[in-house]
Amino acid sequence: MLVVVLFLLAICVLPIGYFVYDREQRYTKDVDNLKAIAIKLGYSQDKQLRLYRTTAFNYDYNLIYLVFYSQDSLEQFSNRVSGLGFIQKYYYDNYTSIADHFLFFDVNGQSSEKVVTLNGRYRREDFGSGTSSPLVTTWMLVNSEKRQVDIYYARPPTPQEAWFYDGKKLSGNIVSVTLHRLR
């Protein structure tokens, strides 16, 4: 009797274990793919600021974000993006609502900690009439697997302003690379 119970239990548990294992394997592969894309854009481990995953509300996918800083100029970085060979869906240059989205969600995520700031500013409310939002250039691309990849390149609005990470000044601009993935 005990053997039958153990056999039935194994039949029920094994598929769940395989599902969890498969899901984690796909996530690991997606992180590797995201890092491979980011490396072509100038990413290296020592420049990484954040790597995290979120679920897109009301959608059937989630997102993996890799945020790093780059010393490339906008022209140099644009050439790197072109070199990816992906299909471009949309391109925005210095679009204000994208800047707000980029700064307040993509970089700092959903946490309340001040991960990346622009001279101490990290919330939408910090950019009033007397201050300018960061200049964000956005590429929304489709890779060879027909998956969406969003790239944000943000630079300070003036040469006198700078990005800070954990209170330390960064020498460069902020990049967020996002991979859309099915659940």
C-alpha positions in Angstrom: 0.0 0.0 0.0 2.8 2.4 0.9 4.5 1.7 -2.4 1.3 2.6 -4.3 1.0 5.9 -2.3 4.6 6.8 -3.0 4.2 6.0 -6.7 1.1 8.2 -7.0 2.8 11.0 -5.1 5.8 10.8 -7.4 3.5 11.0 -10.4 1.9 14.2 -9.0 5.2 15.8 -7.9 7.5 15.0 -10.8 5.6 17.2 -13.4 5.6 20.1 -11.0 9.3 19.8 -10.4 10.0 19.6 -14.1 7.8 22.7 -14.7 9.8 24.7 -12.1 13.1 23.5 -13.4 12.2 24.3 -17.0 10.9 27.8 -16.0 14.2 28.6 -14.2 16.2 27.2 -17.2 14.4 29.5 -19.6 14.9 32.5 -17.2 18.6 31.8 -17.0 18.8 31.6 -20.8 17.0 34.9 -21.1 19.3 36.6 -18.7 22.3 35.2 -20.7 20.7 36.6 -23.9 20.1 39.9 -22.3 23.7 40.2 -21.1 24.9 39.2 -24.6 22.9 42.1 -26.1 24.2 44.5 -23.4 27.8 43.4 -24.0 27.4 44.5 -27.6 26.3 47.9 -26.2 29.3 48.3 -24.0 28.2 46.5 -20.8 30.6 44.8 -18.5 30.1 43.4 -15.0 31.9 46.3 -13.3 29.5 48.8 -15.0 26.3 47.0 -13.9 24.0 48.9 -11.6 21.0 46.6 -11.5 19.6 43.4 -12.9 16.0 42.5 -12.0 12.7 41.1 -13.3 9.2 42.5 -13.1 5.8 41.4 -14.3 4.0 43.7 -16.7 0.6 44.2 -15.3 -2.4 43.2 -17.5 0.0 41.5 -19.9 1.0 37.9 -20.5 4.8 38.6 -20.2 7.3 39.8 -17.8 10.4 41.9 -18.2 14.1 41.5 -17.4 16.0 44.8 -16.9 19.8 45.2 -17.0 20.9 48.7 -16.0 24.5 49.9 -16.4 26.5 53.0 -17.2 28.3 53.8 -20.4 31.0 56.3 -21.3 30.0 56.3 -25.0 28.6 59.5 -26.5 25.1 59.3 -27.9 26.6 58.9 -31.4 28.9 56.1 -30.4 26.1 54.3 -28.5 23.6 54.8 -31.5 26.2 53.0 -33.7 26.3 50.1 -31.2 22.5 49.9 -31.3 22.5 49.9 -35.1 25.2 47.1 -35.0 22.8 44.8 -33.2 20.9 44.3 -36.5 17.5 44.2 -34.8 14.3 45.5 -36.4 13.4 48.9 -35.1 9.7 49.3 -34.1 10.0 52.8 -32.5 12.6 55.4 -31.9 12.2 58.4 -29.5 14.8 61.1 -28.8 14.4 63.2 -25.7 10.7 62.4 -25.1 9.7 63.7 -21.7 7.3 61.0 -20.6 9.8 58.3 -21.6 12.4 60.2 -19.5 10.1 60.0 -16.5 9.4 56.3 -17.1 13.1 55.6 -17.6 14.3 57.4 -14.5 11.6 56.4 -12.1 10.9 52.9 -13.0 13.5 51.2 -15.3 16.5 52.4 -13.3 15.3 52.3 -9.7 12.7 49.6 -10.2 9.8 49.3 -7.7 12.0 49.7 -4.7 11.9 52.8 -2.6 15.7 53.0 -2.3 17.5 55.8 -4.2 19.6 53.6 -6.5 20.4 56.1 -9.2 19.9 59.8 -8.9 20.6 62.8 -11.1 22.2 65.2 -8.7 20.1 63.8 -5.9 16.8 63.8 -7.8 15.1 60.4 -8.4 11.4 61.0 -8.3 9.1 62.7 -10.8 8.3 65.4 -8.2 11.9 66.3 -8.1 11.9 67.7 -11.6 9.8 70.8 -11.4 9.7 74.0 -13.5 13.3 75.0 -12.4 14.9 71.7 -13.3 15.1 69.6 -16.5 14.5 65.9 -16.8 17.3 63.7 -18.2 17.6 63.4 -21.9 16.5 59.9 -22.9 16.9 58.3 -26.3 14.8 55.1 -26.7 14.9 52.3 -29.2 12.2 49.7 -29.2 13.5 46.8 -31.2 12.6 43.2 -32.2 15.3 40.6 -32.2 15.7 37.6 -34.4 13.5 35.5 -32.1 10.7 38.0 -32.6 11.1 39.3 -29.0 10.9 42.9 -28.0 14.1 44.6 -26.7 13.9 48.1 -25.3 17.0 50.2 -24.9 17.1 53.5 -23.0 20.2 55.8 -23.1 19.9 58.6 -20.6 22.2 61.6 -20.2 22.0 64.6 -17.9 20.2 67.7 -19.3 23.3 69.9 -18.8 27.1 69.3 -18.6 27.0 70.5 -15.0 24.7 67.7 -13.8 25.8 64.1 -13.2 24.5 60.7 -12.4 25.1 59.2 -9.0 24.9 55.6 -7.9 24.7 54.8 -4.2 26.0 58.3 -3.6 29.0 58.0 -5.9 29.4 60.0 -9.1 29.3 58.0 -12.3 31.5 58.8 -15.2 29.0 58.3 -18.0 25.4 57.9 -19.0 22.8 55.4 -17.8 21.6 52.6 -20.1 18.7 50.2 -19.5 18.2 47.2 -21.7 14.9 45.4 -21.3 14.0 42.0 -22.7 10.3 41.1 -22.9 9.6 37.5 -22.1 6.5 35.3 -22.2 5.4 33.9 -18.8 
